Amino acid sequence: MIKLQAIILISSLILTLYSFIDCARRDDSLLNKLPKWGWLLLILLLSPFGAIAYLAIGRVRREKGPRPPKRRILPPDDDPDFLRKL
């Protein structure tokens, strides 16, 4: 019984810590319903329930689809636009 309680306590702490850090690092435009400070307070005050609420409804979901290609940074000697200007 004590092992089960320890597992529940540790998983609750991990979930709370993960959601708190995720919320703190996330941009304000990627949060739903509440401002960032509101979500952080909710996560801290209502430990596992606030974290679950944040993960369920607080974050903006990324749209599925192809990611835009990353722009490759070229050094000046390989960049054709730079070389044309010389």
C-alpha positions in Angstrom: 0.0 0.0 0.0 2.8 2.4 0.8 4.5 1.6 -2.5 1.3 2.5 -4.4 1.0 5.8 -2.5 4.7 6.6 -3.2 4.2 5.9 -6.9 1.1 8.2 -7.0 2.9 10.9 -5.1 6.0 10.8 -7.4 3.9 10.7 -10.6 1.9 13.7 -9.3 5.0 15.7 -8.6 6.5 14.8 -12.0 3.3 15.8 -13.8 3.1 19.1 -11.9 6.7 19.9 -12.5 6.5 19.1 -16.2 3.3 21.2 -16.8 4.7 24.1 -14.7 7.9 24.2 -16.8 6.0 23.8 -20.0 3.7 26.6 -19.2 6.5 28.9 -18.0 8.4 28.4 -21.2 5.5 28.7 -23.6 4.6 31.9 -25.4 1.5 33.7 -24.3 -0.1 33.4 -27.7 0.0 29.6 -27.4 -2.2 29.5 -24.3 -6.0 29.1 -24.2 -8.6 30.4 -21.7 -6.2 32.0 -19.1 -3.1 34.2 -19.2 0.2 32.6 -18.3 0.2 33.7 -14.7 -3.3 32.3 -14.2 -2.2 28.9 -15.5 0.9 28.9 -13.4 -1.1 29.6 -10.2 -3.7 27.0 -11.1 -1.0 24.4 -11.6 0.7 25.2 -8.3 -2.5 25.5 -6.2 -4.4 22.6 -7.6 -1.4 20.4 -8.1 -2.4 17.3 -10.1 -5.8 18.7 -11.2 -4.4 22.0 -12.4 -1.7 20.3 -14.3 -4.2 17.9 -16.0 -6.4 20.9 -16.8 -3.5 22.8 -18.3 -2.4 19.8 -20.5 -6.0 19.1 -21.6 -7.3 22.6 -22.4 -4.6 25.2 -21.7 -2.3 24.6 -24.6 -2.9 25.4 -28.3 -2.6 22.2 -30.3 -0.3 22.2 -33.2 -1.9 21.6 -36.5 -1.0 18.4 -38.1 0.5 18.6 -41.5 3.9 19.1 -43.2 6.3 21.2 -41.3 7.8 24.1 -43.3 11.4 23.3 -44.3 14.1 24.8 -42.1 15.9 27.6 -43.8 19.5 26.6 -44.2 22.0 29.4 -43.3 24.8 29.6 -45.9 28.2 31.0 -45.3 29.0 34.1 -47.5 31.3 32.2 -49.8 28.5 29.6 -50.6 25.6 32.2 -50.9 24.9 33.0 -54.5 23.1 36.2 -53.7 26.1 37.5 -51.7 28.5 36.5 -54.5 26.4 38.3 -57.1 26.7 41.6 -55.1 30.5 41.4 -55.2 
